[in-house]
Amino acid sequence: VIDPMYQFSLQWFQQLAGLGIDNAPPGETQEQRLANLISYFTYSIYNSVCRGLFEKHKLLYSFSLATKIMTGENRMDPLEMRFFLAGPTAEVKGGMQNP
């Protein structure tokens, strides 16, 4: 469940997208322009969302955004991420006893 305070409107998103298209630096090629748009848009969204978050939620949002970006760029192994979030799912042998 998402707290209603954290629900952003489509109009807000469209306005940021328009500003991103207008303000992102041009590129010499289509690939460079696309990379500039993605970079500018990501940073713009990040700043705008962080402005509306409680301080205690900013770190979690930053972590979530970073992992999503890394996953989308295939720079993060999904199995390693699952292990990081859930820990070992099999019995660990030879370890210390749980007190």
C-alpha positions as CSV (number, residue, x, y, z in Angstrom):
1,V,0.0,0.0,0.0
2,I,1.3,3.4,-1.0
3,D,0.8,6.3,1.4
4,P,-1.5,8.8,-0.4
5,M,1.0,11.5,0.4
6,Y,3.5,9.7,-1.9
7,Q,1.2,9.4,-4.9
8,F,2.3,11.7,-7.7
9,S,0.0,12.9,-10.4
10,L,0.2,12.2,-14.1
11,Q,0.2,16.0,-14.8
12,W,3.2,16.4,-12.5
13,F,5.0,13.6,-14.4
14,Q,4.2,15.0,-17.8
15,Q,5.4,18.5,-16.8
16,L,8.7,17.0,-15.7
17,A,9.0,15.0,-18.9
18,G,8.4,18.2,-20.9
19,L,11.0,20.1,-18.9
20,G,13.4,17.2,-19.4
21,I,13.0,17.3,-23.2
22,D,13.5,21.1,-23.3
23,N,16.4,21.2,-20.9
24,A,18.5,18.1,-21.6
25,P,21.6,18.8,-23.5
26,P,21.5,18.0,-27.2
27,G,23.6,15.2,-28.6
28,E,25.5,14.7,-31.8
29,T,23.8,11.4,-32.4
30,Q,20.4,10.0,-31.5
31,E,22.1,7.6,-29.1
32,Q,23.8,10.5,-27.3
33,R,20.6,12.5,-27.2
34,L,18.7,9.5,-25.7
35,A,21.5,9.1,-23.1
36,N,21.3,12.8,-22.2
37,L,17.5,12.6,-21.9
38,I,17.7,9.5,-19.7
39,S,20.4,11.0,-17.5
40,Y,18.6,14.4,-17.1
41,F,15.2,12.9,-16.6
42,T,16.4,10.4,-14.0
43,Y,18.2,13.2,-12.0
44,S,15.2,15.5,-12.3
45,I,12.7,12.9,-11.1
46,Y,15.1,12.0,-8.3
47,N,15.4,15.6,-7.1
48,S,11.7,16.2,-7.4
49,V,10.6,13.1,-5.5
50,C,13.2,13.6,-2.8
51,R,11.8,17.1,-2.2
52,G,8.5,15.5,-1.2
53,L,9.8,12.6,0.9
54,F,10.3,12.5,4.6
55,E,14.0,12.4,5.5
56,K,13.8,8.9,6.8
57,H,12.5,7.6,3.5
58,K,15.1,9.3,1.2
59,L,17.8,6.7,1.7
60,L,15.4,3.8,0.9
61,Y,14.2,5.6,-2.2
62,S,17.8,6.2,-3.4
63,F,18.7,2.6,-2.9
64,S,15.6,1.4,-4.7
65,L,16.2,3.7,-7.6
66,A,19.9,2.8,-7.9
67,T,19.1,-1.0,-7.9
68,K,16.4,-0.5,-10.5
69,I,18.8,1.4,-12.7
70,M,21.5,-1.1,-12.3
71,T,19.1,-4.0,-13.0
72,G,17.9,-2.3,-16.1
73,E,21.5,-1.8,-17.3
74,N,22.3,-5.5,-16.5
75,R,24.9,-4.4,-14.0
76,M,23.3,-6.3,-11.2
77,D,22.9,-10.0,-10.9
78,P,19.3,-10.8,-9.9
79,L,20.4,-13.8,-7.8
80,E,22.9,-11.6,-5.9
81,M,20.2,-9.0,-5.3
82,R,17.8,-11.7,-4.0
83,F,20.5,-13.0,-1.7
84,F,21.2,-9.4,-0.5
85,L,17.6,-8.8,0.3
86,A,16.6,-12.2,1.6
87,G,19.8,-13.7,2.9
88,P,20.7,-17.4,2.5
89,T,17.6,-19.5,1.9
90,A,19.3,-22.9,2.5
91,E,20.6,-24.2,5.8
92,V,24.1,-22.9,6.6
93,K,26.2,-25.8,7.8
94,G,29.2,-25.4,10.0
95,G,28.2,-22.0,11.2
96,M,27.8,-20.8,14.8
97,Q,24.7,-21.8,16.7
98,N,21.9,-19.2,17.0
99,P,22.0,-18.1,20.7
